[in-house]
Amino acid sequence: MNWYAIAAIYKFEMARTRRTLMQSIASPVLSTSLYFVVFGSAIGSRITSVEGVSYGAFIIPGLIMLSLLMQSVSNASFGIYFPKFTGTIYEIHSAPVSFVEIVAGYVGAAATKSVIVGVIILATARLFVDYRIAHPLLMVAFLLLTAITFSLFGFIIGIWADNFEKLQVIPLLVITPLTFLGGSFYSIHMLPPLWQKITLLNPVVYLVSGFRWSFYDLADVGVGASLAAIAGFLVACLVAVGWIFRTGYKLKS
């Protein structure tokens, strides 16, 4: 394992984040703070509590998950797409670096940035509402697993995309709607029975539910199902990345 290569890619990506702090860190944190103001204050005044938890505290896991998914995908996809766009991907190909080391560098940096944003949002939430974390170790586990998994997914999107429009299609038209409809701002038990069953087809439900359980012992689906869902998606992403590097799919254009 070429640890120097992994460190070089990782440091380069993290340095890009430091140069764009407003866009990379401040912007998602401010956007999420607006959600706290709008949903926590405006809607929270009408919905006082959900299953014994104040509405403002109830939406914290969903808001963190929303930011985590979007940041993981966008950071990783842009990180690998930009070298393709500028042509510097050839420098990586010519270096004695394996695909495992390339993925570890880019995905590791993207996951790190996403976790930093998630932790800042968690700390910022204290300014708006009190909350508790019933299972801190499981909360960290869900946070890391989700960040790594969706950073891998973003890496795949960055390789697939051949223009900036494609780079934004899946995050904006797929991930964002699924997150909003995945129980981020409500419990699926509040829906009619038919829509509850339909909502269970949404994979984001399992992520949000498991993450919320780590806070309040409340879950729309079993915690085991949530862990199985994220583990299954992680394995699928790893298989897809392995196939991409074996076949050379879109790595040079």
C-alpha positions, 0 to 999 in steps of 0.5 A: 500500500502506497501510503504516501500517494494516499496522503498526497491525494488526501492533503491536496483535496483537504487543501482545496477545502481550506481555500474555499471555506465559505463554499465548503463549510460555511454555506451548508452550515448556514443553509441548515441553520435556515432549516432550523429557523423555518421548520423548527420555529414555524412548523414546530409551533404547530407540531409541538412533539413527535413521539415524545420528542420536541419537533425541533429536536426531532428534525436534527438527525434528518437535517444532518443526514440531508447535509451529509448525503449532499456534501459526501456526493458533491465533494467526491464527485467534483474531486474526481471529475475536476482532474478529468476536466482539466486533464490532470487525471493522466498524471495520476494514471502515470504515477505508481498508484493503484486504484485502491489508493486513488479511491482511498485518497479521494473518498477519504477526503470527501468523507472527512469534509462531510463529517466535519460539516455534520459535526458543525451542524450538530454543534450549531443545533445547540443554539436552536434546541436541546437534544440528547444522544442516547447511543453516541457510538452508534451515532458516530458509526452511522455518521462515518458509514454514511459519509464513506458510502455516499462519498463512494457513490459520489466518486462513481458519479464523478467518473460517470459524468462528462459535463458539469450538468451531469455532475448535478443531476443525481444530487439534485433530482434524486438524492434531495427528493429522496431525503425530503421524502425519507422521514427527515422532517416527519415520522413515516408513522404519520402517513396513511398506511399505503404511503407508509408501505410505499415510503419503505421503498425509499433507501434514505428512510433506513439511513435517517431512521437508524441515525435518529434512533441513535439520538432518541431511541425512536425509529421508523424501521428496525436498527438492524434493517438500517445497518443492513441497508447502509452496509449493502449500499456500501458493498454495492458501491465498492463492487461498482468502483472495482468494476470501473477500474478493471474496465477503465470506464470513463477514466480518461475522458 
